[in-house]
Amino acid sequence: MNDTLALEIVNKIFKNIFDKDNNYSIDTLLEKYAFDIKLPKQVNDSTTNEITWADSINSGRYISNKNMEKREVEKGWMLPKKEVNNLQELIDIWNSINLTTTERVYDSINVAKSDTIYGSENIYRCSDCSDSKNLVFCDSCLNSEYLLASQRSSACSFCIRCDDSQKCSNSYNVICSNKINNSLFIQDCFDLYECMFCSHIASKKFCIANMQFEEKEYYEIKKLIIDWILNS
């Protein structure tokens, strides 16, 4: 997994939501869409000085999961017993082995710059995600695919900034909602199809700002909104 593959994933997401190609760089995508997502931070492995990625950056001392397992195989983590004369000596010994493990990736393939990833594939700069594929800049997403800058969501696909939601697809900026499809800027809604700027409604389609529109005029306005999103 690398920047090029991550951009290929993002382009597929853009095509599904906006019917347009993504023209942003990976750094611009991070700044524009993932500015408030909890993502792994770059740190250095304390044993090799290699760059690694960590969810938690409080300890100041790190070891990548790969290097932790390597030491376990080569010499193990147990230390020979020695005389300890005071508490400081005991703490110094503890500090020598008390390293925060980083890039914890389990039963997953093609994962980069991520930490705590389980049973997933094609994951780029994500945190605490599981049973998912093709995620970029996501946190705490489950059983989802093709998400960008989304968090705490499950069973979603082809979404950007989908937060605290489930069963959403082909949508942008969805918050605390369920069963949202082909929609933009939705909050606290259920079962919407082709709606924009809606809140607290259910089982509707072709609504804008909680107002009912005809299908033709809805799509005319949607084109303007997509242009505004991509050019603002």
Phi and psi in degrees as a GROMACS rama.xvg file:
@    title "Ramachandran Plot"
@    xaxis  label "Phi"
@    yaxis  label "Psi"
@TYPE xy
-149.768  -177.255  ASN-2
-58.6047  -40.3571  ASP-3
-63.1475  -46.0149  THR-4
-67.4755  -36.6555  LEU-5
-61.8973  -41.1607  ALA-6
-67.2604  -31.8767  LEU-7
-64.688  -40.4502  GLU-8
-63.4302  -46.3842  ILE-9
-60.8832  -38.6579  VAL-10
-63.2901  -38.8167  ASN-11
-64.6143  -37.7973  LYS-12
-64.6259  -46.0872  ILE-13
-59.5029  -42.2905  PHE-14
-63.038  -38.2192  LYS-15
-72.8676  -36.6762  ASN-16
-86.6759  -47.7305  ILE-17
-107.272  -10.332  PHE-18
58.3935  35.3082  ASP-19
-141.018  156.028  LYS-20
-77.7362  153.197  ASP-21
-81.8422  127.604  ASN-22
-111.15  7.64172  ASN-23
-90.6001  149.956  TYR-24
-75.804  168.177  SER-25
-64.5118  -35.574  ILE-26
-69.9895  -37.7642  ASP-27
-67.6269  -39.347  THR-28
-59.9208  -42.2463  LEU-29
-60.9734  -45.7346  LEU-30
-70.2312  -39.2139  GLU-31
-79.8542  -37.8262  LYS-32
-115.607  -28.8732  TYR-33
-110.513  24.0045  ALA-34
-61.4466  -25.2579  PHE-35
-117.014  12.5378  ASP-36
-85.7485  137.13  ILE-37
-75.469  107.147  LYS-38
-120.481  157.155  LEU-39
-59.7913  144.745  PRO-40
-103.819  150.799  LYS-41
-77.7373  127.176  GLN-42
-135.694  -177.258  VAL-43
-116.902  136.043  ASN-44
-62.8677  123.018  ASP-45
-69.9403  -16.6545  SER-46
-93.4095  -24.0995  THR-47
-128.89  -11.9057  THR-48
67.3904  12.7321  ASN-49
-71.3195  150.947  GLU-50
-69.4564  135.75  ILE-51
-144.752  175.359  THR-52
-128.745  130.854  TRP-53
-131.654  139.524  ALA-54
-67.0985  -48.2485  ASP-55
-103.652  130.219  SER-56
-120.795  31.3449  ILE-57
-87.1218  -27.1251  ASN-58
-79.4585  -34.581  SER-59
83.463  -6.77825  GLY-60
-132.097  127.096  ARG-61
-135.135  158.88  TYR-62
-147.253  133.022  ILE-63
-67.8021  152.516  SER-64
-56.8456  -36.9422  ASN-65
-61.7284  -45.8268  LYS-66
-74.0297  -30.6702  ASN-67
-62.5711  -45.6583  MET-68
-67.6376  -34.9028  GLU-69
-62.5199  -43.5648  LYS-70
-65.7145  -38.7527  ARG-71
-57.4397  -41.2911  GLU-72
-72.5686  -42.6135  VAL-73
-76.5923  -43.7482  GLU-74
-145.328  -1.68641  LYS-75
75.3266  173.408  GLY-76
-107.746  -6.94227  TRP-77
-71.8068  143.926  MET-78
-111.111  149.627  LEU-79
-66.5727  142.823  PRO-80
-65.6651  137.559  LYS-81
-139.491  160.861  LYS-82
-71.518  132.436  GLU-83
-116.795  122.625  VAL-84
-95.1497  -20.3743  ASN-85
-157.58  171.364  ASN-86
-63.6366  -37.9809  LEU-87
-61.7874  -39.8665  GLN-88
-61.7515  -40.9392  GLU-89
-64.5227  -43.019  LEU-90
-64.5757  -38.5993  ILE-91
-62.496  -39.7109  ASP-92
-65.474  -43.1972  ILE-93
-61.0055  -43.667  TRP-94
-61.4703  -28.362  ASN-95
-68.829  -21.9622  SER-96
-119.32  -2.63909  ILE-97
-91.0596  77.1296  ASN-98
-109.605  136.509  LEU-99
-75.8417  123.856  THR-100
-76.0282  135.855  THR-101
-120.257  168.696  THR-102
47.6555  51.74  GLU-103
-79.8416  101.815  ARG-104
-125.252  122.186  VAL-105
-127.431  133.615  TYR-106
50.757  41.0805  ASP-107
-134.679  159.584  SER-108
-134.795  151.646  ILE-109
57.9112  59.2961  ASN-110
-119.396  134.523  VAL-111
-137.188  142.531  ALA-112
53.8384  39.3053  LYS-113
-131.479  163.409  SER-114
-144.219  144.643  ASP-115
53.2694  70.6128  THR-116
-119.883  131.768  ILE-117
-127.6  131.157  TYR-118
52.8801  42.94  GLY-119
-130.166  170.967  SER-120
-145.806  140.236  GLU-121
58.2914  68.2441  ASN-122
-120.175  129.353  ILE-123
-127.657  120.099  TYR-124
49.7881  59.0448  ARG-125
-125.383  162.429  CYS-126
-133.172  133.586  SER-127
54.3722  51.1198  ASP-128
-115.991  150.546  CYS-129
-147.538  152.27  SER-130
50.9601  45.4936  ASP-131
-136.414  165.439  SER-132
-137.358  145.03  LYS-133
59.0108  59.7912  ASN-134
-112.488  140.586  LEU-135
-132.823  124.929  VAL-136
56.9728  53.1134  PHE-137
-121.729  154.29  CYS-138
-134.059  130.069  ASP-139
57.4782  48.4335  SER-140
-108.314  144.115  CYS-141
-131.909  138.164  LEU-142
51.0995  47.4103  ASN-143
-133.213  168.132  SER-144
-149.82  151.029  GLU-145
52.6225  62.0339  TYR-146
-117.463  143.974  LEU-147
-125.54  130.054  LEU-148
50.5952  51.3926  ALA-149
-121.215  158.679  SER-150
-151.35  147.433  GLN-151
50.4058  46.6771  ARG-152
-131.198  157.612  SER-153
-140.921  153.503  SER-154
53.6893  40.7933  ALA-155
-115.033  156.972  CYS-156
-148.773  144.715  SER-157
50.6061  59.466  PHE-158
-131.547  151.447  CYS-159
-121.618  130.82  ILE-160
53.9056  59.206  ARG-161
-103.486  111.433  CYS-162
-118.269  134.928  ASP-163
51.9083  43.1261  ASP-164
-135.808  169.425  SER-165
-147.903  155.541  GLN-166
54.618  44.8497  LYS-167
-111.545  150.579  CYS-168
-149.721  151.241  SER-169
49.0232  45.0642  ASN-170
-135.851  160.059  SER-171
-129.472  131.527  TYR-172
60.122  69.0217  ASN-173
-114.688  129.565  VAL-174
-127.44  130.712  ILE-175
48.8373  53.3696  CYS-176
-137.97  167.901  SER-177
-139.856  136.831  ASN-178
58.1862  57.9272  LYS-179
-109.881  128.526  ILE-180
-132.581  137.83  ASN-181
52.3717  45.2932  ASN-182
-131.079  162.384  SER-183
-132.881  135.074  LEU-184
56.1664  75.9248  PHE-185
-124.703  136.949  ILE-186
-138.719  132.248  GLN-187
53.0747  54.7626  ASP-188
-129.839  164.857  CYS-189
-138.711  133.367  PHE-190
58.7756  61.7181  ASP-191
-113.726  145.696  LEU-192
-132.784  126.295  TYR-193
50.5856  67.6833  GLU-194
-132.518  156.941  CYS-195
-141.42  144.159  MET-196
52.9539  47.5495  PHE-197
-116.39  149.163  CYS-198
-143.136  139.572  SER-199
63.4628  32.598  HIS-200
-126.107  166.549  ILE-201
-142.466  151.107  ALA-202
53.2646  56.0684  SER-203
-131.708  161.054  LYS-204
-145.742  151.995  LYS-205
59.8312  39.8839  PHE-206
-105.578  143.536  CYS-207
-130.812  124.212  ILE-208
52.4076  43.1118  ALA-209
63.4009  21.1645  ASN-210
-115.417  139.228  MET-211
-80.4254  129.999  GLN-212
-120.612  158.749  PHE-213
-72.4902  151.088  GLU-214
-55.7169  -46.1176  GLU-215
-62.594  -47.1897  LYS-216
-70.2519  -30.6362  GLU-217
-59.1323  -50.3416  TYR-218
-66.9764  -30.8851  TYR-219
-64.213  -42.1059  GLU-220
-70.8954  -36.4259  ILE-221
-61.5449  -38.2478  LYS-222
-59.1547  -41.5748  LYS-223
-65.7573  -40.616  LEU-224
-66.072  -41.4026  ILE-225
-62.6903  -42.7604  ILE-226
-61.0623  -40.4993  ASP-227
-63.1965  -43.1543  TRP-228
-60.3762  -46.5234  ILE-229
-80.4487  -17.1627  LEU-230
-112.689  -4.48935  ASN-231
